[in-house]
Amino acid sequence: MARKRRSMEIFSMSFLDCMSCGFGAVILFFMIINSHVNATTENDTSELMAETNRLEIEVLEGRKNLALARNTKQKLEVEKEDAESKIAQIIALIQELQAELDKYDNDTLAKIERVEKLQSDIKSLEEEVKRLLAIKEEQDQAGEQVVEFKGDGDRQYLTGLRLGGERTLILVDRSASMLSDEVYKVILRRNRPEEEQLRSRKWRQVIASVNWLTSQFSPEDQYQIYMFNNVAEPVLRGTEGVWLTAGDGQQLVEATRVLRRTLPKNGTNMHSAFAVAKSLSPRPDNIILLVDGMPTMDAATTDKTRVGASERLNLFARAVRELPPGVPVNIMLFPMNGDFNAPISFWSLALSTKGSFLTVSRDWP
């Protein structure tokens, strides 16, 4: 029996279902991608907006800081102008004070020159008086002069200084402090030209005092003059350790002239000055010390920039040990303001050596 032929269909139900499912899957895929793109886009936009806002805030802060900087600059410029004005006023005041000080120095120099001329006249008169007294002594064979008396040594009655003895050693302090009585004036003067420093009132007074002392010598007396600062040296070069005779007036004049040209400078080494008295042979009968304060060093050099009061007392005590025993030390103190230990220390030295102590006034000799 013949079979019945089946009819063939090109599109069946199973194929359509597959196509529908595939198309639906594609649509679902595109929907998922689209939603993801939208979410990503929204996130990116918010971050950019935040960054934009931050930059705008920084720009505003920068403008604010710039305004503050401009205001500060203007304020500093105003303060600078005020400071420059004050500086100009101070400079003008300094120049005015400098002019007054120069005028005072010139007046002081003229007064000192007049005083020196008077001293020269007095010296001539004293020499004439000595000559007349010598004649009178020869005539009536008179004894001692009225203004002197004998004790532990010859004493100048009117001044209290011991000027007797065959050999007299004069020690002259020529440290920088001899430029003035005030520390700040010493600092000012030592930075000026040498001519102005040599015209300092205090130093010229010291020279005049040395001149007065040498005028009291008798022709047969022996003497030596040393000056000291960080080192000690004779006023007349080439006379180290040699006693000079007062009868040679030319040497006395030359000693005074050398002192006038000597510039006070450096520190005070009293150890070297007293060592001179110990080294002289024969030793001196009398020591006259012209000084203004306590020592600041005990060697030619020192690495100390500041020396306290207690250390200066120790330096003084060590220097005194260099003095030869049994020799009176007569001190002429030209006081330095602020050096409170100097008067009592030098007075004690004069007392212990049976010498004398004199605080020199501004108008002596």
The 8 nearest C-alpha neighbors of each residue, nearest first, counted from 0:
[[1, 2, 3, 4, 5, 6, 7, 8],
 [0, 2, 3, 4, 5, 6, 7, 8],
 [3, 1, 4, 0, 5, 6, 7, 8],
 [2, 4, 5, 1, 0, 6, 7, 8],
 [3, 5, 2, 6, 1, 7, 0, 8],
 [6, 4, 3, 7, 2, 8, 1, 9],
 [5, 7, 4, 8, 3, 9, 11, 10],
 [6, 8, 5, 9, 10, 4, 11, 3],
 [9, 7, 10, 11, 6, 5, 12, 14],
 [8, 10, 11, 7, 14, 12, 6, 15],
 [11, 9, 8, 14, 12, 15, 13, 7],
 [10, 12, 13, 14, 9, 8, 15, 16],
 [13, 11, 15, 14, 16, 10, 17, 8],
 [12, 14, 16, 15, 11, 17, 10, 18],
 [15, 13, 17, 16, 12, 11, 18, 10],
 [16, 14, 18, 17, 12, 13, 19, 11],
 [15, 17, 19, 13, 14, 18, 20, 12],
 [16, 18, 20, 14, 15, 19, 21, 13],
 [17, 19, 15, 21, 20, 16, 22, 14],
 [20, 18, 16, 22, 17, 21, 15, 23],
 [19, 21, 23, 17, 18, 22, 16, 24],
 [22, 20, 24, 18, 23, 19, 17, 25],
 [23, 21, 25, 19, 24, 20, 18, 26],
 [24, 22, 20, 26, 21, 25, 19, 27],
 [23, 25, 21, 27, 22, 26, 28, 20],
 [26, 24, 28, 22, 23, 27, 29, 21],
 [25, 27, 23, 29, 28, 24, 30, 22],
 [26, 28, 24, 30, 25, 29, 23, 31],
 [29, 27, 25, 31, 26, 30, 24, 32],
 [30, 28, 32, 26, 31, 27, 33, 25],
 [29, 31, 27, 33, 28, 32, 26, 34],
 [30, 32, 28, 34, 29, 33, 27, 35],
 [33, 31, 29, 35, 30, 34, 36, 28],
 [32, 34, 30, 36, 35, 31, 29, 37],
 [33, 35, 37, 31, 36, 32, 30, 38],
 [36, 34, 32, 38, 33, 37, 39, 31],
 [37, 35, 33, 39, 34, 38, 40, 32],
 [36, 38, 40, 34, 35, 39, 41, 33],
 [39, 37, 35, 41, 40, 36, 34, 42],
 [40, 38, 36, 42, 41, 37, 35, 43],
 [39, 41, 37, 43, 38, 42, 36, 44],
 [40, 42, 38, 44, 39, 43, 37, 45],
 [43, 41, 39, 45, 44, 40, 38, 46],
 [44, 42, 40, 46, 45, 41, 39, 47],
 [43, 45, 47, 41, 42, 46, 48, 40],
 [44, 46, 48, 42, 47, 43, 49, 41],
 [47, 45, 49, 43, 48, 44, 50, 42],
 [48, 46, 50, 44, 49, 45, 51, 43],
 [47, 49, 51, 45, 46, 50, 52, 44],
 [48, 50, 46, 52, 47, 51, 45, 53],
 [51, 49, 47, 53, 48, 52, 54, 46],
 [50, 52, 48, 54, 49, 53, 47, 55],
 [51, 53, 55, 49, 50, 54, 48, 56],
 [54, 52, 50, 56, 55, 51, 49, 57],
 [55, 53, 57, 51, 56, 52, 58, 50],
 [54, 56, 58, 52, 53, 57, 51, 59],
 [55, 57, 59, 53, 54, 58, 60, 52],
 [58, 56, 60, 54, 59, 55, 61, 53],
 [57, 59, 61, 55, 56, 60, 54, 62],
 [58, 60, 56, 62, 57, 61, 63, 55],
 [61, 59, 63, 57, 62, 58, 64, 56],
 [62, 60, 58, 64, 63, 59, 65, 57],
 [61, 63, 65, 59, 60, 64, 58, 66],
 [62, 64, 60, 66, 61, 65, 59, 67],
 [65, 63, 67, 61, 66, 62, 68, 60],
 [66, 64, 68, 62, 67, 63, 61, 69],
 [65, 67, 69, 63, 64, 68, 62, 70],
 [66, 68, 64, 70, 65, 69, 71, 63],
 [69, 67, 65, 71, 66, 70, 72, 64],
 [68, 70, 72, 66, 67, 71, 65, 73],
 [69, 71, 67, 73, 68, 72, 74, 66],
 [72, 70, 68, 74, 73, 69, 67, 75],
 [73, 71, 69, 75, 74, 70, 68, 76],
 [72, 74, 76, 70, 71, 75, 69, 77],
 [75, 73, 71, 77, 72, 76, 70, 78],
 [76, 74, 78, 72, 77, 73, 79, 71],
 [75, 77, 79, 73, 74, 78, 72, 80],
 [76, 78, 74, 80, 75, 79, 73, 81],
 [79, 77, 75, 81, 80, 76, 82, 74],
 [80, 78, 76, 82, 77, 81, 75, 83],
 [79, 81, 83, 77, 78, 82, 84, 76],
 [80, 82, 78, 84, 79, 83, 85, 77],
 [83, 81, 79, 85, 84, 80, 86, 78],
 [84, 82, 86, 80, 85, 81, 79, 87],
 [83, 85, 81, 87, 82, 86, 80, 88],
 [84, 86, 88, 82, 87, 83, 89, 81],
 [87, 85, 83, 89, 88, 84, 82, 90],
 [86, 88, 90, 84, 85, 89, 83, 91],
 [89, 87, 85, 91, 86, 90, 92, 84],
 [88, 90, 92, 86, 91, 87, 93, 85],
 [91, 89, 93, 87, 92, 88, 86, 94],
 [90, 92, 88, 94, 89, 93, 87, 95],
 [91, 93, 89, 95, 90, 94, 96, 88],
 [94, 92, 90, 96, 95, 91, 97, 89],
 [93, 95, 97, 91, 92, 96, 98, 90],
 [94, 96, 92, 98, 93, 97, 91, 99],
 [97, 95, 99, 93, 98, 94, 100, 92],
 [98, 96, 94, 100, 99, 95, 93, 101],
 [97, 99, 101, 95, 96, 100, 94, 102],
 [98, 100, 96, 102, 97, 101, 103, 95],
 [99, 101, 103, 97, 102, 98, 96, 104],
 [102, 100, 104, 98, 103, 99, 97, 105],
 [101, 103, 99, 105, 100, 104, 98, 106],
 [102, 104, 100, 106, 101, 105, 107, 99],
 [105, 103, 107, 101, 102, 106, 108, 100],
 [106, 104, 108, 102, 107, 103, 101, 109],
 [105, 107, 103, 109, 104, 108, 102, 110],
 [108, 106, 104, 110, 105, 109, 103, 111],
 [107, 109, 111, 105, 110, 106, 104, 112],
 [110, 108, 112, 106, 107, 111, 105, 113],
 [111, 109, 107, 113, 108, 112, 114, 106],
 [112, 110, 114, 108, 113, 109, 115, 107],
 [111, 113, 115, 109, 114, 110, 108, 116],
 [114, 112, 116, 110, 111, 115, 117, 109],
 [113, 115, 111, 117, 116, 112, 118, 110],
 [116, 114, 118, 112, 117, 113, 111, 119],
 [115, 117, 119, 113, 118, 114, 112, 120],
 [118, 116, 120, 114, 119, 115, 121, 113],
 [119, 117, 115, 121, 116, 120, 122, 114],
 [118, 120, 116, 122, 117, 121, 115, 123],
 [121, 119, 117, 123, 122, 118, 124, 116],
 [122, 120, 118, 124, 123, 119, 125, 117],
 [121, 123, 125, 119, 120, 124, 118, 126],
 [124, 122, 120, 126, 121, 125, 127, 119],
 [123, 125, 121, 127, 122, 126, 128, 120],
 [126, 124, 128, 122, 127, 123, 121, 129],
 [127, 125, 129, 123, 128, 124, 122, 130],
 [126, 128, 124, 130, 125, 129, 131, 123],
 [129, 127, 125, 131, 130, 126, 132, 124],
 [130, 128, 126, 132, 127, 131, 133, 125],
 [129, 131, 127, 133, 128, 132, 126, 134],
 [132, 130, 128, 134, 133, 129, 135, 127],
 [133, 131, 135, 129, 134, 130, 136, 128],
 [134, 132, 136, 130, 131, 135, 129, 137],
 [133, 135, 131, 137, 132, 136, 138, 130],
 [134, 136, 132, 138, 137, 133, 139, 131],
 [137, 135, 140, 133, 141, 138, 139, 134],
 [136, 138, 134, 140, 135, 139, 133, 141],
 [137, 139, 135, 136, 140, 134, 141, 133],
 [138, 140, 136, 141, 137, 135, 134, 142],
 [141, 139, 136, 137, 138, 142, 135, 133],
 [140, 142, 136, 139, 143, 135, 137, 138],
 [143, 141, 140, 144, 136, 145, 139, 137],
 [142, 144, 145, 141, 147, 148, 146, 149],
 [143, 145, 146, 147, 142, 148, 141, 132],
 [146, 144, 147, 143, 148, 156, 142, 155],
 [147, 145, 156, 144, 148, 155, 157, 143],
 [148, 146, 156, 145, 144, 155, 154, 149],
 [147, 149, 154, 153, 150, 146, 156, 145],
 [150, 148, 153, 152, 151, 147, 154, 143],
 [149, 151, 152, 153, 148, 154, 147, 161],
 [150, 152, 149, 153, 353, 154, 354, 327],
 [153, 151, 150, 149, 154, 163, 161, 164],
 [152, 154, 163, 149, 161, 162, 150, 148],
 [155, 153, 161, 156, 160, 147, 162, 152],
 [156, 154, 160, 159, 158, 157, 161, 147],
 [155, 157, 146, 147, 159, 158, 154, 148],
 [156, 158, 155, 159, 146, 160, 147, 154],
 [159, 157, 160, 156, 155, 357, 154, 161],
 [158, 160, 155, 156, 157, 154, 161, 355],
 [161, 159, 155, 158, 154, 355, 162, 329],
 [160, 162, 154, 153, 155, 163, 159, 329],
 [163, 161, 160, 154, 153, 155, 164, 285],
 [162, 164, 153, 161, 152, 154, 165, 285],
 [165, 163, 284, 166, 285, 167, 162, 153],
 [164, 166, 220, 221, 284, 167, 163, 283],
 [165, 167, 221, 283, 284, 222, 164, 220],
 [168, 166, 222, 285, 283, 286, 284, 221],
 [167, 169, 286, 223, 222, 224, 283, 287],
 [168, 170, 224, 287, 286, 288, 225, 223],
 [171, 169, 288, 225, 226, 224, 289, 287],
 [170, 172, 226, 289, 225, 173, 288, 227],
 [171, 173, 290, 227, 226, 174, 289, 228],
 [174, 172, 263, 228, 227, 226, 171, 177],
 [173, 175, 228, 264, 263, 265, 266, 176],
 [176, 264, 174, 263, 177, 265, 178, 266],
 [175, 177, 178, 174, 185, 179, 182, 180],
 [176, 178, 175, 179, 202, 174, 201, 173],
 [177, 179, 176, 185, 199, 175, 202, 201],
 [180, 178, 185, 181, 177, 201, 184, 176],
 [179, 181, 335, 336, 182, 334, 178, 201],
 [182, 180, 184, 179, 183, 336, 185, 335],
 [183, 181, 185, 184, 186, 180, 179, 176],
 [182, 184, 186, 185, 181, 187, 188, 179],
 [185, 183, 187, 181, 186, 182, 188, 179],
 [184, 186, 182, 188, 183, 179, 187, 178],
 [187, 185, 183, 184, 189, 188, 182, 190],
 [186, 188, 184, 185, 190, 189, 183, 191],
 [189, 187, 185, 191, 190, 186, 184, 196],
 [188, 190, 191, 186, 187, 185, 196, 175],
 [191, 189, 188, 187, 186, 192, 193, 196],
 [190, 192, 188, 189, 193, 195, 196, 187],
 [193, 191, 194, 195, 196, 190, 189, 188],
 [192, 194, 196, 195, 197, 191, 262, 189],
 [195, 193, 197, 196, 192, 198, 191, 262],
 [196, 194, 198, 193, 197, 192, 191, 199],
 [195, 197, 193, 198, 199, 194, 188, 192],
 [196, 198, 194, 195, 199, 193, 262, 202],
 [197, 199, 195, 196, 200, 194, 203, 108],
 [200, 198, 196, 197, 202, 201, 178, 203],
 [201, 199, 203, 202, 204, 198, 107, 179],
 [200, 202, 204, 203, 199, 179, 178, 177],
 [203, 201, 205, 204, 199, 177, 200, 178],
 [202, 204, 206, 200, 205, 201, 207, 199],
 [203, 205, 207, 201, 202, 206, 200, 208],
 [204, 206, 208, 202, 203, 207, 209, 201],
 [207, 205, 203, 209, 208, 204, 210, 202],
 [206, 208, 210, 204, 205, 209, 203, 211],
 [207, 209, 211, 205, 210, 206, 204, 212],
 [210, 208, 212, 206, 211, 207, 213, 205],
 [209, 211, 207, 208, 213, 212, 206, 214],
 [212, 210, 208, 214, 209, 213, 207, 215],
 [213, 211, 209, 214, 215, 210, 208, 216],
 [212, 214, 215, 210, 216, 211, 209, 251],
 [213, 215, 211, 212, 216, 210, 122, 217],
 [214, 216, 213, 212, 217, 211, 162, 210],
 [217, 215, 213, 214, 220, 245, 218, 212],
 [216, 218, 220, 219, 245, 215, 246, 214],
 [219, 217, 246, 245, 220, 216, 244, 247],
 [218, 220, 217, 246, 245, 244, 221, 165],
 [221, 219, 165, 217, 245, 218, 244, 216],
 [222, 220, 244, 166, 243, 245, 165, 242],
 [221, 223, 167, 243, 166, 242, 168, 244],
 [222, 224, 168, 242, 243, 169, 167, 225],
 [225, 223, 169, 234, 233, 168, 170, 226],
 [224, 226, 233, 170, 234, 232, 171, 169],
 [227, 225, 171, 170, 232, 231, 172, 233],
 [226, 228, 231, 172, 230, 173, 272, 171],
 [227, 229, 174, 267, 230, 173, 266, 268],
 [228, 230, 268, 299, 266, 267, 265, 227],
 [231, 229, 228, 227, 299, 271, 268, 232],
 [232, 230, 227, 272, 271, 226, 228, 225],
 [231, 233, 225, 226, 227, 234, 230, 239],
 [234, 232, 225, 235, 224, 236, 226, 239],
 [233, 235, 225, 224, 254, 226, 236, 232],
 [236, 234, 233, 238, 254, 237, 257, 253],
 [237, 235, 238, 233, 234, 239, 232, 254],
 [236, 238, 239, 235, 233, 241, 240, 234],
 [237, 239, 241, 236, 235, 240, 233, 242],
 [240, 238, 241, 237, 233, 236, 232, 235],
 [239, 241, 279, 238, 242, 280, 278, 275],
 [242, 240, 238, 239, 243, 223, 279, 280],
 [241, 243, 222, 223, 221, 240, 244, 166],
 [244, 242, 222, 221, 223, 241, 245, 238],
 [245, 243, 221, 246, 247, 220, 222, 219],
 [244, 246, 218, 247, 220, 221, 219, 216],
 [245, 247, 218, 244, 248, 219, 217, 220],
 [248, 246, 245, 249, 250, 244, 251, 218],
 [249, 247, 251, 250, 246, 252, 245, 218],
 [248, 250, 252, 251, 247, 253, 254, 246],
 [251, 249, 253, 248, 252, 247, 254, 245],
 [250, 252, 254, 248, 253, 249, 255, 247],
 [253, 251, 249, 255, 250, 254, 256, 248],
 [252, 254, 256, 250, 251, 255, 257, 249],
 [255, 253, 251, 257, 256, 252, 234, 235],
 [254, 256, 258, 252, 253, 257, 259, 210],
 [257, 255, 253, 259, 254, 258, 252, 260],
 [258, 256, 254, 260, 259, 255, 253, 261],
 [257, 259, 261, 255, 260, 256, 254, 206],
 [258, 260, 256, 257, 261, 255, 206, 197],
 [259, 261, 257, 258, 262, 256, 197, 255],
 [262, 260, 258, 259, 257, 263, 197, 173],
 [261, 263, 197, 264, 260, 196, 193, 173],
 [264, 262, 173, 175, 174, 177, 261, 178],
 [175, 263, 265, 174, 262, 173, 266, 228],
 [266, 264, 174, 175, 228, 229, 267, 263],
 [267, 265, 174, 229, 228, 295, 268, 175],
 [266, 268, 228, 294, 295, 229, 174, 269],
 [269, 267, 229, 296, 297, 270, 228, 294],
 [270, 268, 272, 271, 294, 267, 318, 273],
 [269, 271, 318, 268, 297, 273, 272, 274],
 [270, 272, 274, 269, 273, 231, 268, 230],
 [273, 271, 269, 274, 275, 270, 231, 227],
 [272, 274, 275, 276, 322, 270, 321, 271],
 [273, 275, 271, 277, 321, 272, 276, 270],
 [276, 274, 278, 273, 277, 272, 279, 271],
 [277, 275, 273, 274, 278, 279, 322, 323],
 [276, 278, 274, 323, 275, 322, 279, 321],
 [277, 279, 275, 276, 274, 280, 240, 282],
 [280, 278, 282, 240, 276, 277, 281, 275],
 [281, 279, 282, 278, 240, 283, 241, 277],
 [280, 282, 279, 283, 166, 242, 278, 284],
 [281, 283, 280, 279, 284, 276, 277, 278],
 [284, 282, 166, 285, 167, 168, 281, 286],
 [285, 283, 166, 164, 326, 167, 165, 282],
 [284, 286, 167, 283, 327, 326, 164, 168],
 [287, 285, 328, 168, 167, 169, 329, 327],
 [286, 288, 329, 169, 330, 328, 170, 168],
 [287, 289, 330, 170, 169, 331, 329, 290],
 [290, 288, 331, 171, 172, 170, 330, 332],
 [291, 289, 172, 332, 292, 288, 333, 331],
 [292, 290, 333, 334, 332, 335, 177, 289],
 [293, 291, 341, 290, 335, 338, 294, 334],
 [292, 294, 341, 311, 315, 295, 312, 291],
 [295, 293, 267, 269, 268, 311, 296, 315],
 [294, 296, 267, 311, 266, 306, 268, 293],
 [295, 297, 268, 298, 294, 267, 314, 266],
 [298, 296, 268, 270, 314, 269, 299, 295],
 [299, 297, 300, 296, 268, 229, 301, 271],
 [298, 300, 229, 230, 301, 297, 268, 296],
 [301, 299, 298, 302, 229, 296, 297, 266],
 [300, 302, 303, 298, 296, 299, 304, 297],
 [301, 303, 304, 300, 305, 296, 306, 298],
 [304, 302, 301, 305, 306, 296, 300, 295],
 [305, 303, 302, 306, 301, 295, 307, 266],
 [304, 306, 303, 307, 295, 302, 310, 308],
 [307, 305, 310, 295, 311, 308, 303, 304],
 [308, 306, 310, 309, 311, 305, 295, 312],
 [307, 309, 311, 310, 312, 306, 340, 338],
 [310, 308, 312, 311, 307, 313, 306, 314],
 [309, 311, 313, 307, 312, 308, 314, 306],
 [312, 310, 314, 308, 313, 309, 294, 295],
 [311, 313, 315, 309, 310, 314, 316, 308],
 [312, 314, 310, 316, 311, 315, 317, 309],
 [313, 315, 311, 317, 312, 316, 318, 310],
 [314, 316, 312, 318, 313, 317, 294, 311],
 [315, 317, 313, 319, 318, 314, 312, 320],
 [318, 316, 314, 320, 315, 319, 313, 270],
 [317, 319, 270, 315, 320, 316, 321, 269],
 [320, 318, 316, 321, 317, 322, 315, 273],
 [319, 321, 318, 317, 322, 316, 323, 273],
 [322, 320, 274, 319, 273, 318, 323, 277],
 [323, 321, 273, 320, 319, 277, 324, 276],
 [322, 324, 277, 326, 321, 325, 276, 282],
 [325, 323, 326, 322, 352, 327, 277, 321],
 [324, 326, 327, 323, 352, 353, 284, 322],
 [325, 327, 324, 284, 285, 323, 328, 352],
 [328, 326, 354, 352, 353, 285, 286, 329],
 [327, 329, 354, 286, 349, 287, 352, 330],
 [330, 328, 355, 287, 354, 356, 286, 349],
 [329, 331, 288, 356, 287, 332, 357, 289],
 [330, 332, 289, 357, 358, 288, 356, 359],
 [333, 331, 358, 291, 290, 334, 359, 330],
 [332, 334, 291, 359, 290, 358, 331, 335],
 [335, 333, 291, 332, 336, 292, 180, 358],
 [334, 336, 180, 291, 338, 292, 337, 181],
 [337, 335, 338, 181, 180, 334, 182, 339],
 [336, 338, 339, 335, 181, 182, 340, 334],
 [339, 337, 340, 336, 335, 341, 292, 293],
 [340, 338, 341, 337, 342, 336, 343, 335],
 [339, 341, 338, 343, 342, 344, 293, 308],
 [340, 342, 344, 292, 293, 339, 343, 338],
 [343, 341, 345, 344, 340, 346, 339, 332],
 [342, 344, 346, 345, 341, 340, 347, 339],
 [345, 343, 347, 341, 346, 342, 340, 348],
 [344, 346, 348, 347, 342, 343, 341, 349],
 [347, 345, 343, 349, 348, 344, 356, 342],
 [346, 348, 350, 344, 345, 349, 343, 351],
 [349, 347, 345, 351, 346, 350, 352, 344],
 [350, 348, 354, 346, 355, 352, 347, 328],
 [349, 351, 347, 353, 348, 352, 354, 346],
 [352, 350, 348, 349, 353, 347, 354, 327],
 [351, 353, 327, 349, 354, 350, 328, 348],
 [354, 352, 350, 327, 351, 349, 355, 328],
 [353, 355, 327, 349, 328, 329, 352, 350],
 [356, 354, 329, 349, 160, 330, 159, 161],
 [355, 357, 330, 346, 329, 349, 331, 358],
 [358, 356, 331, 359, 330, 332, 355, 159],
 [359, 357, 332, 331, 333, 360, 356, 334],
 [358, 360, 333, 332, 357, 331, 363, 361],
 [361, 359, 362, 363, 358, 333, 364, 334],
 [360, 362, 363, 359, 204, 201, 333, 364],
 [361, 363, 360, 364, 359, 204, 114, 111],
 [364, 362, 360, 361, 359, 204, 208, 207],
 [363, 208, 362, 207, 211, 204, 118, 360]]
